[in-house]
Amino acid sequence: MVAGVKALTCDVFGTVVDWRGGIVRAGNSLRQGALSSIDWERLADAWRQRYQPAMARVTRGELPWLPFDALQRLMLDEALAEQGATELTESEKAELTDVWAQLDPWPDSVSGLTRLRRQLIVCTLSNGSVRQLVGLSKRAAIPWDLILSVEMFRTYKPDPRVYRGAVEFLQCPPEEVMMVAAHVYDLRAARDHGFRTAFVARPLEWGPHGEAERPEPGEFDVLATDLEDLANQLQA
């Protein structure tokens, strides 16, 4: 076990839940008339690819603070316009945006987090809004001890205020907290603020033909194939 770790802060979208599969399923449910021509896989990728640039604009002060729900709606409008998909009604756009609060977890997520929670504090540290994270937890009984959202700090990862705020809530020094994520930018930022780090591979995050993230050899404290494997490595 990584010595001294008392709490895990977990990224959620992509690490614990399958955002792409959820968006594609929701989009396909809207297939009717002109909407049948929309390539929902392509649209899901275009929507998610705007994620980092949009959050960076908020962090730099180019956009006012917006909770993730509102920011995702702006990104959706841009992705739809890029594809020429102008047929969606406002209610359909709202329905699609709300999918982010109704995504399914990866098959290992609930069981792996349940094991980890036996001996560690297990919480979110997500760009998602509190509403979204509560919705995900209730939908799939994801066993969080605590929900931490960037909404509490009014900024987005990898802003230092997020990681500093997390350790303040947990009342632990950074070296007793492990960031768990499938995204290297998040882990690098957490490591720079003294966190321990665990990379969880999600080869299907961008679909069967997408390219999964891979860290540099030895870059993080733990490399896990999924959350069950992380529980094994931390002897939970």
N, C-alpha and C positions, 0 to 999 in steps of 0.2 A: 504494500500500500504506500502511496506517496505520503511521506511523513508529515504530520501536522495539519493535514487538510481537514477542515471541519464543515465546510459548506461548499455546495456546487451552485454556480450561477449559470443557467442554461439559455443559450439562444433557442428560439422556438421555430420560426419559419424556415423550413429546410432541414433543421437539425432534429426537431421532435415531430413536426407535422409536414405532410406532403402538400405544399402549396400548389405545385404545378398540376398534379392530378386532380385536385379539388377544383381549380379554375376550369380545366378542360371539361370535367364532368358537368359543372354548372353551365358552361357555355353550350355544350351539346344539348342540354335540356331545353335551351331556348330556340333550338333549330326549327324554324318555321318561316315560310315565305322567303323574304330577302335575306334573313339571318342564316339560312342554310348554306350560304356561300362563304361564311366567315371561317377562316382557318383558326380554330380555337387554340391549337397548340402554338402556332406562331404568335397569336395575340397574347397568350399567357407569357411567353418568353419576352415579348416586347414590353409588356407591362412590368415584369420583374426586372428587366434591364434598366428601367428608369429609376429603380429603387435607390441606388447609391447616389446618382447625380441629384435627385430631388432632395434627399436628406442633407446632402452637402450644401445645397442652396439655403436651406434653413439654418444650418450651423454657421454658415458665413454671413448670415443676416440679409441675404438677398430676398428671401421670403419670410414673412412673419411666422412665428411658431404656429404649427398646425398639428393636431393629433394625427396619428397614422391613418385613421379612417378617412379624414379629409384629404390628406396628402395622396393616398391611394386613388381617391376619386379623380384628382387632377391628373395623375399618371394614366388612369384608365382613359380619360377623354383624349389625351395625347396619343395613346396607343391605338385607339379606335380611329382617330383621324388619320393616322399614318397608313392604316389599312383601307381607308375609305369606307369604313363601316359606320355609316351615319344613320342606320335604320333603327338603332336601339332607342327605346323610349327612356324617359327619365326613371321610370319605375324599374325597368330592366337593368339600367346602369346601377341603380341602388341595390338591386338584388345581387348583381355580380360583385359589387364592392363588399357586401355583407358576407360573401363566401369566406373572406379571410377570418371570420369569427366562427366558421363551421367546418374547418378542414379536418381531415382524418389524420391520426398519428401514423407514423411508420409502424410496422408490425411489432417491433421490439421495444417501442418507446414506453408504453405503460408498464410492462413487466420489468424492464430495465430500471426505470425510475423508481418503481416500487421497491426493488431490491436496494438501490442506492439510499433510499430514504430511511431504511432501517437504522442506519448509523450516521448519516450525514444530513444536514439541512439541505434541502433541494428546492431551489426557487428558479423562477424565470429571471432573465435579464434581457429583455426583448425590446425591439423597436415598435412592437405592436402596442396598441392602446390597451388600457386596463379593460375596457369593454370587450375587445377582441380576445384578450387572453383569458378572461373569465368565461367567455363563450366557448372557447376551445376546450377549456378544462371541464366544463359541465357537459359538453357534447360527448367526450370520450373518457371521462373520469380520470383525467391526467392528475397524478397525485402530488401536486405542489404543496410544499409547506408555506410558501409565500409567493405572491406575484409582485415582481418588480418590473416596472415599465419605464421607458425613457420619458413617458408622459409626466412622471414624478419630478423629473429634472429639467423638463422643457427644452430638451435638445436630443440629438440622435447619436448613436454609436457611429464612429469611434471617439466622440468628444470625451475628453478626460472626466468631465463632470459626471458622466454616467457611471464610470467605474469607481470613482471616489464616493459617489452617492450610495452605491451598492454596499461598500464596506461600512459606511456609516450606519445604514439600516441594519446590517447584520452584526454590527458591533464586534467585528473581527479585524485583525490586521490583514493586509492584502495577501500575505504569504499563507494564510489559513483558508483562503478562498480559491477554488479552481473554476476557471471559465471553461464551459463545455460548449463546443460549437463545431459546425461543419464548414466554417468560413474562416480562412486564415487572417483576413483583415481584423476580425473581431478578436481572435486569439492574440495576435501581435499587439494590439492596443492594450488588451488586458495584461499581457506579460510586461509591457512597458510600465504598467502601474503596479507591478509587484505580484500579480496573481500567478498561481500555478495554472497550467493549461492542459486541456485534453481535446485533441482533434478527433471527431467522430466522422468516419467516412460515410457519405451518402451518394453513392455512385449513380443513383437514379433521380437525383434532385432535378436535373434538367432534362429528364426523360431518357429513354433507352438509347438515343443517339446523341445526347448531350455530353459535354465534357465536364467531368467532376473535378472539384478542387483537390489539389494535392499539396501538402506542405513539403518544405525542404527536409531532408533527412536530419533527425535529431533536433528539429526546430522547437518542438513542444514536449512537455513532460510525458504525455501519454498519447499513443496512437491507438484508436479503437475502431474495430470494424462496425460496431453498432453499440447501442446503450447496454445491451446484455453483456457484450464483451468488456465495456467499461466497468460494469459491476464486477465482472470476474477479476479484472486487473486491480480494482480497488478493494478486492476481497469482501464485497458486500453480500 
